Amino acid sequence: MRIFTSHLKPGATPVLVREGFSWGAALFGWVWLLWQQAWIPAALAFALMLLVTRVDDRWAGSLLIGLVLLQGCFGRDLVRWSLGLRGYAAGPVVAARDSDEALTRLVAERADLVGDLSAVLR
């Protein structure tokens, strides 16, 4: 079972973000954050990557590995933070095998969200 946090905004489709380490964030860094529409964290991650490339060669490898691990550990948290900046409020936590099942469970628990999903299902 995976754990998902839900993020709700009136008139918008609920957004589910999985908990845990993100290999996508670790491997692709700021590009993954852009894909997740976390614009501010993506710009900050890009700036950090540029700073790491400017550091002395003795430290660059260690700093790069550290940055990759931090992005993997906190990538999903940065996406949640970005959702909060866009007006989404934290909703219930959902446990499910995948995001589709998590959305089904969320809608079963919160029937008032069905109206928000009707625009997506058309």
KOLGU-4560 file (N, C-alpha, C; in nm, 3 decimals, padded with zeros to 5 digits):
<recs>
<n_xx: 00.083 n_yy: -00.118 n_zz: 00.000 ca_xx: 00.000 ca_yy: 00.000 ca_zz: 00.000 c_xx: 00.087 c_yy: 00.124 c_zz: 00.000 mol: A seq: 1 type: MET>
<n_xx: 00.043 n_yy: 00.221 n_zz: -00.075 ca_xx: 00.111 ca_yy: 00.351 ca_zz: -00.079 c_xx: 00.024 c_yy: 00.454 c_zz: -00.009 mol: A seq: 2 type: ARG>
<n_xx: 00.087 n_yy: 00.556 n_zz: 00.041 ca_xx: 00.017 ca_yy: 00.663 ca_zz: 00.110 c_xx: 00.018 c_yy: 00.787 c_zz: 00.019 mol: A seq: 3 type: ILE>
<n_xx: -00.097 n_yy: 00.848 n_zz: 00.004 ca_xx: -00.111 ca_yy: 00.969 ca_zz: -00.077 c_xx: -00.170 c_yy: 01.079 c_zz: 00.009 mol: A seq: 4 type: PHE>
<n_xx: -00.122 n_yy: 01.202 n_zz: -00.009 ca_xx: -00.188 ca_yy: 01.317 ca_zz: 00.052 c_xx: -00.275 c_yy: 01.380 c_zz: -00.056 mol: A seq: 5 type: THR>
<n_xx: -00.392 n_yy: 01.423 n_zz: -00.015 ca_xx: -00.480 ca_yy: 01.489 ca_zz: -00.112 c_xx: -00.475 c_yy: 01.640 c_zz: -00.088 mol: A seq: 6 type: SER>
<n_xx: -00.490 n_yy: 01.712 n_zz: -00.196 ca_xx: -00.487 ca_yy: 01.858 ca_zz: -00.191 c_xx: -00.608 c_yy: 01.908 c_zz: -00.268 mol: A seq: 7 type: HIS>
<n_xx: -00.688 n_yy: 01.989 n_zz: -00.199 ca_xx: -00.819 ca_yy: 02.028 ca_zz: -00.251 c_xx: -00.826 c_yy: 02.179 c_zz: -00.269 mol: A seq: 8 type: LEU>
<n_xx: -00.899 n_yy: 02.217 n_zz: -00.375 ca_xx: -00.924 ca_yy: 02.358 ca_zz: -00.404 c_xx: -01.063 c_yy: 02.366 c_zz: -00.463 mol: A seq: 9 type: LYS>
<n_xx: -01.147 n_yy: 02.457 n_zz: -00.415 ca_xx: -01.283 ca_yy: 02.466 ca_zz: -00.468 c_xx: -01.283 c_yy: 02.488 c_zz: -00.620 mol: A seq: 10 type: PRO>
<n_xx: -01.360 n_yy: 02.407 n_zz: -00.689 ca_xx: -01.373 ca_yy: 02.418 ca_zz: -00.834 c_xx: -01.260 c_yy: 02.353 c_zz: -00.912 mol: A seq: 11 type: GLY>
<n_xx: -01.166 n_yy: 02.290 n_zz: -00.843 ca_xx: -01.054 ca_yy: 02.226 ca_zz: -00.912 c_xx: -01.052 c_yy: 02.077 c_zz: -00.880 mol: A seq: 12 type: ALA>
<n_xx: -00.990 n_yy: 02.001 n_zz: -00.967 ca_xx: -00.975 ca_yy: 01.858 ca_zz: -00.945 c_xx: -00.881 c_yy: 01.834 c_zz: -00.828 mol: A seq: 13 type: THR>
<n_xx: -00.914 n_yy: 01.740 n_zz: -00.739 ca_xx: -00.821 ca_yy: 01.708 ca_zz: -00.630 c_xx: -00.687 c_yy: 01.658 c_zz: -00.684 mol: A seq: 14 type: PRO>
<n_xx: -00.581 n_yy: 01.695 n_zz: -00.617 ca_xx: -00.446 ca_yy: 01.652 ca_zz: -00.657 c_xx: -00.395 c_yy: 01.557 c_zz: -00.551 mol: A seq: 15 type: VAL>
<n_xx: -00.344 n_yy: 01.441 n_zz: -00.594 ca_xx: -00.287 ca_yy: 01.343 ca_zz: -00.502 c_xx: -00.136 c_yy: 01.341 c_zz: -00.518 mol: A seq: 16 type: LEU>
<n_xx: -00.065 n_yy: 01.346 n_zz: -00.406 ca_xx: 00.081 ca_yy: 01.341 ca_zz: -00.407 c_xx: 00.123 c_yy: 01.223 c_zz: -00.321 mol: A seq: 17 type: VAL>
<n_xx: 00.202 n_yy: 01.134 n_zz: -00.379 ca_xx: 00.247 ca_yy: 01.015 ca_zz: -00.306 c_xx: 00.353 c_yy: 01.051 c_zz: -00.205 mol: A seq: 18 type: ARG>
<n_xx: 00.351 n_yy: 00.982 n_zz: -00.093 ca_xx: 00.453 ca_yy: 00.999 ca_zz: 00.011 c_xx: 00.577 c_yy: 00.918 c_zz: -00.025 mol: A seq: 19 type: GLU>
<n_xx: 00.690 n_yy: 00.958 n_zz: 00.027 ca_xx: 00.811 ca_yy: 00.878 ca_zz: 00.013 c_xx: 00.914 c_yy: 00.937 c_zz: -00.081 mol: A seq: 20 type: GLY>
<n_xx: 01.022 n_yy: 00.863 n_zz: -00.096 ca_xx: 01.134 ca_yy: 00.903 ca_zz: -00.180 c_xx: 01.091 c_yy: 00.907 c_zz: -00.326 mol: A seq: 21 type: PHE>
<n_xx: 01.138 n_yy: 01.007 n_zz: -00.399 ca_xx: 01.105 ca_yy: 01.020 ca_zz: -00.540 c_xx: 01.230 c_yy: 00.999 c_zz: -00.625 mol: A seq: 22 type: SER>
<n_xx: 01.233 n_yy: 00.887 n_zz: -00.697 ca_xx: 01.345 ca_yy: 00.862 ca_zz: -00.786 c_xx: 01.346 c_yy: 00.961 c_zz: -00.902 mol: A seq: 23 type: TRP>
<n_xx: 01.229 n_yy: 01.002 n_zz: -00.945 ca_xx: 01.222 ca_yy: 01.101 ca_zz: -01.052 c_xx: 01.286 c_yy: 01.233 c_zz: -01.012 mol: A seq: 24 type: GLY>
<n_xx: 01.257 n_yy: 01.278 n_zz: -00.890 ca_xx: 01.317 ca_yy: 01.401 ca_zz: -00.840 c_xx: 01.467 c_yy: 01.385 c_zz: -00.821 mol: A seq: 25 type: ALA>
<n_xx: 01.510 n_yy: 01.268 n_zz: -00.776 ca_xx: 01.654 ca_yy: 01.245 ca_zz: -00.754 c_xx: 01.730 c_yy: 01.243 c_zz: -00.887 mol: A seq: 26 type: ALA>
<n_xx: 01.675 n_yy: 01.177 n_zz: -00.987 ca_xx: 01.746 ca_yy: 01.161 ca_zz: -01.114 c_xx: 01.734 c_yy: 01.281 c_zz: -01.207 mol: A seq: 27 type: LEU>
<n_xx: 01.619 n_yy: 01.346 n_zz: -01.206 ca_xx: 01.596 ca_yy: 01.454 ca_zz: -01.302 c_xx: 01.589 c_yy: 01.592 c_zz: -01.238 mol: A seq: 28 type: PHE>
<n_xx: 01.586 n_yy: 01.600 n_zz: -01.105 ca_xx: 01.597 ca_yy: 01.726 ca_zz: -01.032 c_xx: 01.499 c_yy: 01.833 c_zz: -01.073 mol: A seq: 29 type: GLY>
<n_xx: 01.553 n_yy: 01.945 n_zz: -01.117 ca_xx: 01.469 ca_yy: 02.061 ca_zz: -01.147 c_xx: 01.374 c_yy: 02.035 c_zz: -01.263 mol: A seq: 30 type: TRP>
<n_xx: 01.411 n_yy: 01.948 n_zz: -01.356 ca_xx: 01.322 ca_yy: 01.915 ca_zz: -01.468 c_xx: 01.197 c_yy: 01.842 c_zz: -01.416 mol: A seq: 31 type: VAL>
<n_xx: 01.217 n_yy: 01.751 n_zz: -01.320 ca_xx: 01.104 ca_yy: 01.680 ca_zz: -01.258 c_xx: 01.014 c_yy: 01.779 c_zz: -01.186 mol: A seq: 32 type: TRP>
<n_xx: 01.072 n_yy: 01.876 n_zz: -01.117 ca_xx: 00.992 ca_yy: 01.977 ca_zz: -01.048 c_xx: 00.912 c_yy: 02.061 c_zz: -01.147 mol: A seq: 33 type: LEU>
<n_xx: 00.971 n_yy: 02.094 n_zz: -01.261 ca_xx: 00.895 ca_yy: 02.166 ca_zz: -01.364 c_xx: 00.778 c_yy: 02.081 c_zz: -01.414 mol: A seq: 34 type: LEU>
<n_xx: 00.802 n_yy: 01.952 n_zz: -01.434 ca_xx: 00.698 ca_yy: 01.862 ca_zz: -01.480 c_xx: 00.583 c_yy: 01.855 c_zz: -01.379 mol: A seq: 35 type: TRP>
<n_xx: 00.615 n_yy: 01.869 n_zz: -01.252 ca_xx: 00.514 ca_yy: 01.867 ca_zz: -01.146 c_xx: 00.451 c_yy: 02.004 c_zz: -01.123 mol: A seq: 36 type: GLN>
<n_xx: 00.488 n_yy: 02.102 n_zz: -01.203 ca_xx: 00.440 ca_yy: 02.240 ca_zz: -01.195 c_xx: 00.477 c_yy: 02.308 c_zz: -01.065 mol: A seq: 37 type: GLN>
<n_xx: 00.592 n_yy: 02.272 n_zz: -01.010 ca_xx: 00.646 ca_yy: 02.337 ca_zz: -00.891 c_xx: 00.751 c_yy: 02.436 c_zz: -00.940 mol: A seq: 38 type: ALA>
<n_xx: 00.707 n_yy: 02.552 n_zz: -00.986 ca_xx: 00.793 ca_yy: 02.647 ca_zz: -01.057 c_xx: 00.902 c_yy: 02.705 c_zz: -00.967 mol: A seq: 39 type: TRP>
<n_xx: 00.866 n_yy: 02.752 n_zz: -00.850 ca_xx: 00.963 ca_yy: 02.816 ca_zz: -00.760 c_xx: 01.067 c_yy: 02.714 c_zz: -00.713 mol: A seq: 40 type: ILE>
<n_xx: 01.028 n_yy: 02.596 n_zz: -00.663 ca_xx: 01.130 ca_yy: 02.497 ca_zz: -00.628 c_xx: 01.218 c_yy: 02.456 c_zz: -00.745 mol: A seq: 41 type: PRO>
<n_xx: 01.162 n_yy: 02.451 n_zz: -00.866 ca_xx: 01.242 ca_yy: 02.415 ca_zz: -00.984 c_xx: 01.349 c_yy: 02.521 c_zz: -01.011 mol: A seq: 42 type: ALA>
<n_xx: 01.311 n_yy: 02.648 n_zz: -00.998 ca_xx: 01.408 ca_yy: 02.755 ca_zz: -01.020 c_xx: 01.518 c_yy: 02.751 c_zz: -00.913 mol: A seq: 43 type: ALA>
<n_xx: 01.480 n_yy: 02.724 n_zz: -00.788 ca_xx: 01.580 ca_yy: 02.714 ca_zz: -00.681 c_xx: 01.672 c_yy: 02.594 c_zz: -00.700 mol: A seq: 44 type: LEU>
<n_xx: 01.615 n_yy: 02.481 n_zz: -00.741 ca_xx: 01.697 ca_yy: 02.362 ca_zz: -00.766 c_xx: 01.794 c_yy: 02.385 c_zz: -00.883 mol: A seq: 45 type: ALA>
<n_xx: 01.747 n_yy: 02.455 n_zz: -00.985 ca_xx: 01.834 ca_yy: 02.488 ca_zz: -01.098 c_xx: 01.948 c_yy: 02.578 c_zz: -01.053 mol: A seq: 46 type: PHE>
<n_xx: 01.917 n_yy: 02.679 n_zz: -00.971 ca_xx: 02.020 ca_yy: 02.769 ca_zz: -00.920 c_xx: 02.122 c_yy: 02.693 c_zz: -00.835 mol: A seq: 47 type: ALA>
<n_xx: 02.075 n_yy: 02.601 n_zz: -00.751 ca_xx: 02.167 ca_yy: 02.520 ca_zz: -00.671 c_xx: 02.256 c_yy: 02.433 c_zz: -00.759 mol: A seq: 48 type: LEU>
<n_xx: 02.199 n_yy: 02.378 n_zz: -00.866 ca_xx: 02.277 ca_yy: 02.296 ca_zz: -00.957 c_xx: 02.387 c_yy: 02.379 c_zz: -01.023 mol: A seq: 49 type: MET>
<n_xx: 02.354 n_yy: 02.503 n_zz: -01.061 ca_xx: 02.455 ca_yy: 02.591 ca_zz: -01.118 c_xx: 02.565 c_yy: 02.623 c_zz: -01.018 mol: A seq: 50 type: LEU>
<n_xx: 02.526 n_yy: 02.646 n_zz: -00.892 ca_xx: 02.625 ca_yy: 02.674 ca_zz: -00.788 c_xx: 02.719 c_yy: 02.555 c_zz: -00.767 mol: A seq: 51 type: LEU>
<n_xx: 02.663 n_yy: 02.435 n_zz: -00.770 ca_xx: 02.746 ca_yy: 02.315 ca_zz: -00.751 c_xx: 02.848 c_yy: 02.302 c_zz: -00.863 mol: A seq: 52 type: VAL>
<n_xx: 02.810 n_yy: 02.338 n_zz: -00.984 ca_xx: 02.906 ca_yy: 02.328 ca_zz: -01.095 c_xx: 03.017 c_yy: 02.432 c_zz: -01.085 mol: A seq: 53 type: THR>
<n_xx: 02.998 n_yy: 02.537 n_zz: -01.009 ca_xx: 03.099 ca_yy: 02.642 ca_zz: -00.993 c_xx: 03.196 c_yy: 02.615 c_zz: -00.878 mol: A seq: 54 type: ARG>
<n_xx: 03.168 n_yy: 02.512 n_zz: -00.800 ca_xx: 03.250 ca_yy: 02.481 ca_zz: -00.683 c_xx: 03.378 c_yy: 02.409 c_zz: -00.725 mol: A seq: 55 type: VAL>
<n_xx: 03.478 n_yy: 02.417 n_zz: -00.640 ca_xx: 03.605 ca_yy: 02.348 ca_zz: -00.663 c_xx: 03.580 c_yy: 02.199 c_zz: -00.688 mol: A seq: 56 type: ASP>
<n_xx: 03.658 n_yy: 02.140 n_zz: -00.777 ca_xx: 03.639 ca_yy: 02.000 ca_zz: -00.816 c_xx: 03.646 c_yy: 01.902 c_zz: -00.700 mol: A seq: 57 type: ASP>
<n_xx: 03.721 n_yy: 01.936 n_zz: -00.595 ca_xx: 03.731 ca_yy: 01.845 ca_zz: -00.480 c_xx: 03.597 c_yy: 01.827 c_zz: -00.410 mol: A seq: 58 type: ARG>
<n_xx: 03.512 n_yy: 01.929 n_zz: -00.414 ca_xx: 03.385 ca_yy: 01.924 ca_zz: -00.342 c_xx: 03.265 c_yy: 01.901 c_zz: -00.432 mol: A seq: 59 type: TRP>
<n_xx: 03.280 n_yy: 01.921 n_zz: -00.559 ca_xx: 03.166 ca_yy: 01.916 ca_zz: -00.650 c_xx: 03.094 c_yy: 01.781 c_zz: -00.648 mol: A seq: 60 type: ALA>
<n_xx: 03.168 n_yy: 01.671 n_zz: -00.648 ca_xx: 03.105 ca_yy: 01.539 ca_zz: -00.648 c_xx: 03.024 c_yy: 01.513 c_zz: -00.524 mol: A seq: 61 type: GLY>
<n_xx: 03.080 n_yy: 01.547 n_zz: -00.409 ca_xx: 03.008 ca_yy: 01.527 ca_zz: -00.283 c_xx: 02.884 c_yy: 01.615 c_zz: -00.275 mol: A seq: 62 type: SER>
<n_xx: 02.898 n_yy: 01.740 n_zz: -00.319 ca_xx: 02.783 ca_yy: 01.830 ca_zz: -00.317 c_xx: 02.675 c_yy: 01.784 c_zz: -00.415 mol: A seq: 63 type: LEU>
<n_xx: 02.715 n_yy: 01.733 n_zz: -00.529 ca_xx: 02.617 ca_yy: 01.684 ca_zz: -00.627 c_xx: 02.542 c_yy: 01.563 c_zz: -00.573 mol: A seq: 64 type: LEU>
<n_xx: 02.612 n_yy: 01.471 n_zz: -00.511 ca_xx: 02.545 ca_yy: 01.354 ca_zz: -00.450 c_xx: 02.450 c_yy: 01.399 c_zz: -00.340 mol: A seq: 65 type: ILE>
<n_xx: 02.493 n_yy: 01.494 n_zz: -00.260 ca_xx: 02.406 ca_yy: 01.547 ca_zz: -00.155 c_xx: 02.282 c_yy: 01.613 c_zz: -00.211 mol: A seq: 66 type: GLY>
<n_xx: 02.299 n_yy: 01.691 n_zz: -00.317 ca_xx: 02.185 ca_yy: 01.757 ca_zz: -00.380 c_xx: 02.087 c_yy: 01.656 c_zz: -00.440 mol: A seq: 67 type: LEU>
<n_xx: 02.139 n_yy: 01.552 n_zz: -00.502 ca_xx: 02.054 ca_yy: 01.447 ca_zz: -00.560 c_xx: 01.974 c_yy: 01.378 c_zz: -00.450 mol: A seq: 68 type: VAL>
<n_xx: 02.038 n_yy: 01.345 n_zz: -00.339 ca_xx: 01.968 ca_yy: 01.280 ca_zz: -00.228 c_xx: 01.863 c_yy: 01.372 c_zz: -00.166 mol: A seq: 69 type: LEU>
<n_xx: 01.896 n_yy: 01.499 n_zz: -00.150 ca_xx: 01.799 ca_yy: 01.594 ca_zz: -00.094 c_xx: 01.678 c_yy: 01.611 c_zz: -00.185 mol: A seq: 70 type: LEU>
<n_xx: 01.702 n_yy: 01.618 n_zz: -00.316 ca_xx: 01.590 ca_yy: 01.630 ca_zz: -00.410 c_xx: 01.502 c_yy: 01.507 c_zz: -00.406 mol: A seq: 71 type: GLN>
<n_xx: 01.562 n_yy: 01.389 n_zz: -00.392 ca_xx: 01.483 ca_yy: 01.266 ca_zz: -00.384 c_xx: 01.402 c_yy: 01.260 c_zz: -00.256 mol: A seq: 72 type: GLY>
<n_xx: 01.463 n_yy: 01.302 n_zz: -00.146 ca_xx: 01.394 ca_yy: 01.296 ca_zz: -00.016 c_xx: 01.284 c_yy: 01.401 c_zz: -00.003 mol: A seq: 73 type: CYS>
<n_xx: 01.309 n_yy: 01.521 n_zz: -00.056 ca_xx: 01.217 ca_yy: 01.631 ca_zz: -00.033 c_xx: 01.144 c_yy: 01.679 c_zz: -00.158 mol: A seq: 74 type: PHE>
<n_xx: 01.159 n_yy: 01.610 n_zz: -00.269 ca_xx: 01.093 ca_yy: 01.652 ca_zz: -00.393 c_xx: 00.942 c_yy: 01.659 c_zz: -00.381 mol: A seq: 75 type: GLY>
<n_xx: 00.884 n_yy: 01.558 n_zz: -00.322 ca_xx: 00.738 ca_yy: 01.556 ca_zz: -00.309 c_xx: 00.690 c_yy: 01.662 c_zz: -00.209 mol: A seq: 76 type: ARG>
<n_xx: 00.770 n_yy: 01.689 n_zz: -00.107 ca_xx: 00.736 ca_yy: 01.797 ca_zz: -00.013 c_xx: 00.738 c_yy: 01.933 c_zz: -00.083 mol: A seq: 77 type: ASP>
<n_xx: 00.831 n_yy: 01.952 n_zz: -00.175 ca_xx: 00.835 ca_yy: 02.076 ca_zz: -00.251 c_xx: 00.713 c_yy: 02.090 c_zz: -00.341 mol: A seq: 78 type: LEU>
<n_xx: 00.665 n_yy: 01.979 n_zz: -00.396 ca_xx: 00.543 ca_yy: 01.982 ca_zz: -00.476 c_xx: 00.424 c_yy: 02.020 c_zz: -00.388 mol: A seq: 79 type: VAL>
<n_xx: 00.417 n_yy: 01.962 n_zz: -00.268 ca_xx: 00.308 ca_yy: 01.998 ca_zz: -00.175 c_xx: 00.312 c_yy: 02.146 c_zz: -00.140 mol: A seq: 80 type: ARG>
<n_xx: 00.432 n_yy: 02.197 n_zz: -00.114 ca_xx: 00.448 ca_yy: 02.338 ca_zz: -00.081 c_xx: 00.401 c_yy: 02.426 c_zz: -00.197 mol: A seq: 81 type: TRP>
<n_xx: 00.436 n_yy: 02.388 n_zz: -00.317 ca_xx: 00.395 ca_yy: 02.462 ca_zz: -00.436 c_xx: 00.243 c_yy: 02.459 c_zz: -00.453 mol: A seq: 82 type: SER>
<n_xx: 00.182 n_yy: 02.345 n_zz: -00.424 ca_xx: 00.034 ca_yy: 02.337 ca_zz: -00.430 c_xx: -00.029 c_yy: 02.432 c_zz: -00.329 mol: A seq: 83 type: LEU>
<n_xx: 00.030 n_yy: 02.443 n_zz: -00.211 ca_xx: -00.020 ca_yy: 02.536 ca_zz: -00.111 c_xx: -00.012 c_yy: 02.680 c_zz: -00.158 mol: A seq: 84 type: GLY>
<n_xx: 00.094 n_yy: 02.714 n_zz: -00.229 ca_xx: 00.108 ca_yy: 02.849 ca_zz: -00.283 c_xx: 00.001 c_yy: 02.878 c_zz: -00.389 mol: A seq: 85 type: LEU>
<n_xx: -00.044 n_yy: 02.774 n_zz: -00.459 ca_xx: -00.146 ca_yy: 02.791 ca_zz: -00.562 c_xx: -00.288 c_yy: 02.783 c_zz: -00.507 mol: A seq: 86 type: ARG>
<n_xx: -00.302 n_yy: 02.778 n_zz: -00.374 ca_xx: -00.435 ca_yy: 02.783 ca_zz: -00.313 c_xx: -00.496 c_yy: 02.650 c_zz: -00.277 mol: A seq: 87 type: GLY>
<n_xx: -00.423 n_yy: 02.542 n_zz: -00.290 ca_xx: -00.475 ca_yy: 02.411 ca_zz: -00.252 c_xx: -00.458 c_yy: 02.392 c_zz: -00.101 mol: A seq: 88 type: TYR>
<n_xx: -00.558 n_yy: 02.334 n_zz: -00.039 ca_xx: -00.552 ca_yy: 02.303 ca_zz: 00.104 c_xx: -00.533 c_yy: 02.152 c_zz: 00.121 mol: A seq: 89 type: ALA>
<n_xx: -00.462 n_yy: 02.116 n_zz: 00.225 ca_xx: -00.438 ca_yy: 01.973 ca_zz: 00.252 c_xx: -00.570 c_yy: 01.906 c_zz: 00.287 mol: A seq: 90 type: ALA>
<n_xx: -00.594 n_yy: 01.792 n_zz: 00.225 ca_xx: -00.715 ca_yy: 01.715 ca_zz: 00.251 c_xx: -00.680 c_yy: 01.587 c_zz: 00.324 mol: A seq: 91 type: GLY>
<n_xx: -00.769 n_yy: 01.490 n_zz: 00.318 ca_xx: -00.743 ca_yy: 01.364 ca_zz: 00.388 c_xx: -00.627 c_yy: 01.285 c_zz: 00.327 mol: A seq: 92 type: PRO>
<n_xx: -00.565 n_yy: 01.204 n_zz: 00.410 ca_xx: -00.460 ca_yy: 01.113 ca_zz: 00.366 c_xx: -00.528 c_yy: 00.984 c_zz: 00.321 mol: A seq: 93 type: VAL>
<n_xx: -00.482 n_yy: 00.929 n_zz: 00.208 ca_xx: -00.545 ca_yy: 00.811 ca_zz: 00.150 c_xx: -00.440 c_yy: 00.701 c_zz: 00.130 mol: A seq: 94 type: VAL>
<n_xx: -00.474 n_yy: 00.579 n_zz: 00.169 ca_xx: -00.387 ca_yy: 00.463 ca_zz: 00.145 c_xx: -00.447 c_yy: 00.380 c_zz: 00.033 mol: A seq: 95 type: ALA>
<n_xx: -00.366 n_yy: 00.350 n_zz: -00.069 ca_xx: -00.414 ca_yy: 00.274 ca_zz: -00.183 c_xx: -00.296 c_yy: 00.214 c_zz: -00.259 mol: A seq: 96 type: ALA>
<n_xx: -00.327 n_yy: 00.123 n_zz: -00.352 ca_xx: -00.222 ca_yy: 00.061 ca_zz: -00.432 c_xx: -00.164 c_yy: 00.156 c_zz: -00.537 mol: A seq: 97 type: ARG>
<n_xx: -00.250 n_yy: 00.242 n_zz: -00.594 ca_xx: -00.204 ca_yy: 00.337 ca_zz: -00.696 c_xx: -00.289 c_yy: 00.463 c_zz: -00.688 mol: A seq: 98 type: ASP>
<n_xx: -00.258 n_yy: 00.560 n_zz: -00.772 ca_xx: -00.327 ca_yy: 00.689 ca_zz: -00.764 c_xx: -00.474 c_yy: 00.679 c_zz: -00.806 mol: A seq: 99 type: SER>
<n_xx: -00.506 n_yy: 00.587 n_zz: -00.899 ca_xx: -00.646 ca_yy: 00.571 ca_zz: -00.939 c_xx: -00.731 c_yy: 00.519 c_zz: -00.824 mol: A seq: 100 type: ASP>
<n_xx: -00.680 n_yy: 00.419 n_zz: -00.754 ca_xx: -00.753 ca_yy: 00.366 ca_zz: -00.639 c_xx: -00.762 c_yy: 00.470 c_zz: -00.528 mol: A seq: 101 type: GLU>
<n_xx: -00.657 n_yy: 00.549 n_zz: -00.511 ca_xx: -00.658 ca_yy: 00.654 ca_zz: -00.409 c_xx: -00.765 c_yy: 00.758 c_zz: -00.441 mol: A seq: 102 type: ALA>
<n_xx: -00.777 n_yy: 00.796 n_zz: -00.568 ca_xx: -00.880 ca_yy: 00.892 ca_zz: -00.607 c_xx: -01.019 c_yy: 00.834 c_zz: -00.585 mol: A seq: 103 type: LEU>
<n_xx: -01.037 n_yy: 00.706 n_zz: -00.615 ca_xx: -01.167 ca_yy: 00.641 ca_zz: -00.593 c_xx: -01.202 c_yy: 00.641 c_zz: -00.445 mol: A seq: 104 type: THR>
<n_xx: -01.105 n_yy: 00.609 n_zz: -00.361 ca_xx: -01.130 ca_yy: 00.609 ca_zz: -00.216 c_xx: -01.159 c_yy: 00.750 c_zz: -00.164 mol: A seq: 105 type: ARG>
<n_xx: -01.089 n_yy: 00.848 n_zz: -00.218 ca_xx: -01.112 ca_yy: 00.986 ca_zz: -00.176 c_xx: -01.252 c_yy: 01.031 c_zz: -00.211 mol: A seq: 106 type: LEU>
<n_xx: -01.297 n_yy: 01.000 n_zz: -00.332 ca_xx: -01.431 ca_yy: 01.039 ca_zz: -00.375 c_xx: -01.538 c_yy: 00.963 c_zz: -00.296 mol: A seq: 107 type: VAL>
<n_xx: -01.509 n_yy: 00.836 n_zz: -00.261 ca_xx: -01.604 ca_yy: 00.760 ca_zz: -00.181 c_xx: -01.619 c_yy: 00.821 c_zz: -00.042 mol: A seq: 108 type: ALA>
<n_xx: -01.510 n_yy: 00.874 n_zz: 00.012 ca_xx: -01.515 ca_yy: 00.935 ca_zz: 00.145 c_xx: -01.573 c_yy: 01.076 c_zz: 00.140 mol: A seq: 109 type: GLU>
<n_xx: -01.540 n_yy: 01.149 n_zz: 00.035 ca_xx: -01.584 ca_yy: 01.288 ca_zz: 00.023 c_xx: -01.670 c_yy: 01.302 c_zz: -00.102 mol: A seq: 110 type: ARG>
<n_xx: -01.797 n_yy: 01.271 n_zz: -00.090 ca_xx: -01.888 ca_yy: 01.275 ca_zz: -00.205 c_xx: -01.902 c_yy: 01.416 c_zz: -00.261 mol: A seq: 111 type: ALA>
<n_xx: -01.874 n_yy: 01.519 n_zz: -00.182 ca_xx: -01.885 ca_yy: 01.656 ca_zz: -00.230 c_xx: -01.782 c_yy: 01.688 c_zz: -00.338 mol: A seq: 112 type: ASP>
<n_xx: -01.680 n_yy: 01.605 n_zz: -00.354 ca_xx: -01.577 ca_yy: 01.629 ca_zz: -00.456 c_xx: -01.618 c_yy: 01.581 c_zz: -00.594 mol: A seq: 113 type: LEU>
<n_xx: -01.727 n_yy: 01.508 n_zz: -00.605 ca_xx: -01.771 ca_yy: 01.455 ca_zz: -00.734 c_xx: -01.800 c_yy: 01.567 c_zz: -00.832 mol: A seq: 114 type: VAL>
<n_xx: -01.855 n_yy: 01.677 n_zz: -00.786 ca_xx: -01.882 ca_yy: 01.791 ca_zz: -00.874 c_xx: -01.753 c_yy: 01.847 c_zz: -00.932 mol: A seq: 115 type: GLY>
<n_xx: -01.643 n_yy: 01.847 n_zz: -00.855 ca_xx: -01.516 ca_yy: 01.898 ca_zz: -00.904 c_xx: -01.457 c_yy: 01.807 c_zz: -01.011 mol: A seq: 116 type: ASP>
<n_xx: -01.489 n_yy: 01.679 n_zz: -01.007 ca_xx: -01.437 ca_yy: 01.584 ca_zz: -01.104 c_xx: -01.515 c_yy: 01.580 c_zz: -01.234 mol: A seq: 117 type: LEU>
<n_xx: -01.637 n_yy: 01.632 n_zz: -01.235 ca_xx: -01.722 ca_yy: 01.622 ca_zz: -01.353 c_xx: -01.660 c_yy: 01.691 c_zz: -01.475 mol: A seq: 118 type: SER>
<n_xx: -01.587 n_yy: 01.799 n_zz: -01.455 ca_xx: -01.524 ca_yy: 01.869 ca_zz: -01.567 c_xx: -01.412 c_yy: 01.787 c_zz: -01.628 mol: A seq: 119 type: ALA>
<n_xx: -01.344 n_yy: 01.706 n_zz: -01.547 ca_xx: -01.233 ca_yy: 01.625 ca_zz: -01.594 c_xx: -01.283 c_yy: 01.505 c_zz: -01.671 mol: A seq: 120 type: VAL>
<n_xx: -01.396 n_yy: 01.450 n_zz: -01.632 ca_xx: -01.447 ca_yy: 01.327 ca_zz: -01.690 c_xx: -01.517 c_yy: 01.348 c_zz: -01.824 mol: A seq: 121 type: LEU>
<n_xx: -01.539 n_yy: 01.469 n_zz: -01.865 ca_xx: -01.607 ca_yy: 01.496 ca_zz: -01.992 c_xx: -01.521 c_yy: 01.462 c_zz: -02.109 mol: A seq: 122 type: ARG>
</recs>
